[in-house]
Amino acid sequence: MTKTRYGMATPHVLLTAAASGVLMVDKRLLDPRRPGKEPSEGEKAEGLAQYSPVLPLRHTWLLTYSHAVEGVAVVHAAPSSYESTTLVSALGVDHFCCRTAPARPFDQLDSEYNHATFLAAIAVVVGATLFMRRRLAASDLAAAWK
């Protein structure tokens, strides 16, 4: 199972594959309460998917990508300093480590994030706050003289 710092992210099950890889499968796909028919609104709210006798395997679930990790004996998962990421290590004849985000990196900024616009917005808010503070002080002083 993947682990996060505070356990807020959706846990995923780590499996070793016969093709020398490590798979990360969403725990909700393995939930025994999955309905046999189309899930109702309440079941959808719980995150239950419709039961299927065969699990769909997506290439994005393979953590080892195109790397072969021979003789995987044990898979370890450890939380990282970010809540959204988990460090996964597969040990065997080979050793494989990766950082994965089971629920997408919701607590990190993209590399394309526009920091200048963010800082400019903060500067505008601070400037407007200081301006309104002076204006309010002047208004209070004028009201006191009336």
N, C-alpha and C positions, 0 to 999 in steps of 0.2 A: 504494500500500500504506500502511496505517496504521502508524505508528511509535510505540513507547512508550519510556520512558526506558531500561529494561534489556532490553526485548524479551521479557518474560515473558508478556504478554497475547497471545491468539490474534490473528494478523494478519488484516486484512480488506482486500479489494480495493476501491478507489474507482473508480467508473465514472461517466461523464457520460451522462445520459439524453437522449433526443430531446425529451422534454417539458420541457427547460430545468431539469434537476435533477441532483443528485449522489446516486448510489446507493452504499451500503456493503454489499458481499456477502462473506459468510464465505469465507475461502480454502479451507476444507475442501470446499465445494460445487463448487469448480473443480478439485479434485485429480484427475489423470488415472488414479489407481489405484482409483477408486471401483468396487466390485464391481457386476456386472449383476444379481445376485440379492441376496437378503437377506444382509447382512453377517454373518460369523461373529463369535464372541466376540473373537478376536484383532483382527479388522478394526474392531470397535466400540471396542476399547481404544485403537486408533490414532486414533479419531475419524473414520473413513471412513463416509460415508453411501451409501446405495444409489444407483446411477446412474439418472438420469432424463434423457431427451433434451431436456426443457424445464425450465429453472430456475424454481422457484416464486418469484414476486416478492411480497414482503410490503411493506405500506405503511410499516412501521417501518424499512425499509432506506433509505427516501428521506430523506436528511439535510436537504434544503432545505424539507421539509414542504410547505406550500402556496405558498411563495415561488418565483417564476420567476426563474431566473438566466440571462439571455439571453447567448448567444454565449460559452459557457464554452470558454476556450482552454486553460487549464491548471488542474490541481488539485494543491495542495500539502498535505502532511501533516507535522506536526511534533510531537515528544513534548512533553508538559506536565510540570509538576513532580510530578504523580501518576503512578504506574506504570499505572494502569488507563485513563487518558484520553489522547486524541489531539486536537490542534488541527487542524482541516481548513479550508482556504481555497480557494475556487473563484474564479478570475479570468477575466474576459472583459469584455463590455460592462458588466456589473454585477459587484459584488464581494460574496461571501458568505463569512462565517466562522462556525464553530460549534465547540463542544467536544463530543466524542463519547466514549463508553465502549464499545468493541467487546465487551469481556468483562464488562460491568457494572462499576460502581465498587466493586471489592472492597477498596480501600484507603481508603475514606472512610466516615464515619459518616452515618447518615440524619439529617435535620433533626429528626425526632421522637425521636432517641436520648435516653434518660433519663440525663442527666449526673449528677443528684443521686444516683441509686441507685448508679451506678458509683463516685462519690466516697465514698459511704457504705460500699460494699464494700471499697474500698481502706483506709479508716479502720479498719474492723473487722479486717482482716488485719494492719495495722500494730499495732493495739492488742493483738491476740492474740499477735503475735510478741514485743512488749515484755513482756507478762504472762508468757509462757512462758520468756523469757530470765531474768526475775527469779526465777521459780519454780525453774528449773533451777539457777541460782546458789545459791539457798537449799538446794536438795536436795544439791548438791555440798558445800556447807559442812557440812550435817548429816552427810553420809557421811564427811567428813574427821574429824569429832569422834568418830566411833564407833570 
